[in-house]
């Protein structure tokens, strides 16, 4: 498994955890955007 995929999985898990517990405010949405950017970058390269 590639390191970028591990980072994406960790960021999505943190986002889901923060979204469900309402901790972090906008930070959890920033994590999701970062995960999406990393995934798109990996798929395009």
DONU-492830 format. One record per residue: residue number from 1; residue in three letters; x, y, z of N, C-alpha, C, O, CB in turn. Coordinates in steps of 0.1 Angstrom, whole numbers, plus 2048, in hexadecimal, padded with zeros to 3 digits. Glycine has a CB too. Layout:
N
seq:type:n_xx:n_yy:n_zz:ca_xx:ca_yy:ca_zz:c_xx:c_yy:c_zz:o_xx:o_yy:o_zz:cb_xx:cb_yy:cb_zz
NUM:ALA:X:Y:Z:X:Y:Z:X:Y:Z:X:Y:Z:X:Y:Z
...
REM end
This chain:
45
seq:type:n_xx:n_yy:n_zz:ca_xx:ca_yy:ca_zz:c_xx:c_yy:c_zz:o_xx:o_yy:o_zz:cb_xx:cb_yy:cb_zz
1:UNK:808:7F4:800:800:800:800:809:80C:800:813:80D:808:7F6:800:80C
2:UNK:806:816:7F8:80E:822:7F6:80C:82B:802:801:82B:808:80A:829:7E9
3:UNK:816:833:805:815:83C:810:80A:847:80F:804:84A:818:823:843:812
4:UNK:808:84B:802:7FE:855:800:7F0:850:803:7E7:857:808:7FE:85B:7F2
5:UNK:7ED:843:800:7E1:83D:803:7DE:83C:812:7D3:83E:816:7DF:82F:7FC
6:UNK:7E9:839:819:7E8:838:827:7E5:846:82D:7DC:847:836:7F5:833:82E
7:UNK:7EB:850:828:7E8:85E:82C:7D9:861:82A:7D3:867:832:7F1:868:826
8:UNK:7D5:85E:81E:7C7:861:81A:7BD:859:824:7B3:85F:828:7C4:85D:80C
9:UNK:7C0:84D:826:7B7:845:82F:7B7:84B:83D:7AD:84C:843:7BC:836:830
10:UNK:7C3:84F:842:7C4:855:850:7BC:862:850:7B5:865:85A:7D2:857:854
11:UNK:7BD:86A:846:7B6:877:845:7A7:875:845:7A0:87D:84B:7BB:880:83A
12:UNK:7A3:86C:83D:794:869:83C:78F:864:84A:784:868:84E:791:85F:831
13:UNK:797:85B:850:792:856:85D:792:862:868:788:863:86F:79C:84B:862
14:UNK:79C:86B:867:79C:876:870:790:87F:86D:78A:885:876:7A9:87E:86F
15:UNK:78D:881:860:782:889:85C:775:883:861:76C:88B:867:781:88B:84D
16:UNK:773:876:85F:767:870:864:765:871:873:75A:873:878:766:861:85F
17:UNK:770:86F:87A:770:870:889:76D:87E:88D:765:87F:897:77D:86B:88E
18:UNK:773:887:887:770:895:88B:762:89A:887:75C:8A2:88E:77A:89F:885
19:UNK:75D:894:87C:74F:898:877:745:892:881:73B:898:883:74D:893:869
20:UNK:747:886:885:73D:87F:88E:73D:885:89C:733:884:8A3:740:870:88E
21:UNK:749:88A:8A1:74A:88F:8AE:749:89E:8AF:749:8A3:8BA:756:88A:8B5
22:UNK:748:8A4:8A4:748:8B3:8A3:754:8BA:8AA:752:8C5:8AF:73B:8B8:8AA
23:UNK:75F:8B3:8A9:76C:8B9:8AE:774:8BE:8A3:776:8B7:899:773:8AF:8B7
24:UNK:779:8CA:8A4:782:8CF:89A:77D:8DA:891:784:8E1:88A:788:8C4:892
25:UNK:770:8DB:890:769:8E5:887:76D:8E3:879:76B:8D9:873:76D:8F3:88C
26:UNK:773:8EE:873:776:8ED:864:782:8E5:862:785:8E2:856:778:8FB:85F
27:UNK:78A:8E2:86C:796:8DA:86A:793:8CC:864:79B:8C8:85C:79D:8D8:878
28:UNK:788:8C6:868:785:8B9:862:782:8BA:853:785:8B0:84C:779:8B3:86A
29:UNK:77C:8C5:84F:779:8C6:841:786:8C9:839:787:8C5:82D:76F:8D2:83F
30:UNK:78F:8D0:83F:79D:8D2:839:7A4:8C5:837:7AA:8C3:82D:7A5:8DC:841
31:UNK:7A3:8BC:841:7A9:8AF:83F:7A3:8A7:834:7AA:8A0:82C:7A7:8A7:84C
32:UNK:796:8A8:832:78F:8A1:826:794:8A7:819:797:89F:810:780:8A2:827
33:UNK:795:8B4:818:79A:8BA:80C:7A9:8B6:809:7AC:8B3:7FE:79A:8CA:80D
34:UNK:7B1:8B5:813:7BF:8B1:811:7BF:8A3:80D:7C7:89F:804:7C7:8B2:81F
35:UNK:7B7:89A:813:7B6:88C:80E:7B2:88B:800:7B7:883:7F8:7AD:884:817
36:UNK:7A8:893:7FC:7A3:892:7EE:7AE:897:7E4:7B0:891:7DA:797:89B:7EC
37:UNK:7B5:8A2:7E8:7C0:8A7:7DF:7CB:89C:7DE:7D0:89A:7D3:7C6:8B4:7E5
38:UNK:7CF:896:7E9:7D9:88B:7E8:7D5:880:7DF:7DC:87B:7D7:7DD:886:7F6
39:UNK:7C8:87C:7E1:7C3:871:7D9:7C3:874:7CA:7C7:86C:7C2:7B5:86D:7DE
40:UNK:7BE:880:7C7:7BD:884:7B9:7CB:885:7B3:7CE:881:7A7:7B6:892:7B8
41:UNK:7D5:88B:7BB:7E3:88C:7B6:7E8:87E:7B3:7EF:87C:7A9:7EB:893:7C1
42:UNK:7E5:874:7BC:7EA:867:7BA:7E4:860:7AE:7EB:859:7A7:7E8:85E:7C7
43:UNK:7D7:862:7AC:7D1:85C:7A0:7D5:862:793:7D6:85B:789:7C2:85D:7A2
44:UNK:7D9:86F:793:7DD:875:786:7EB:873:783:7EF:875:777:7DA:884:787
45:UNK:7F3:86F:78D:802:86D:78A:805:85E:789:810:85B:786:80A:873:795
REM end
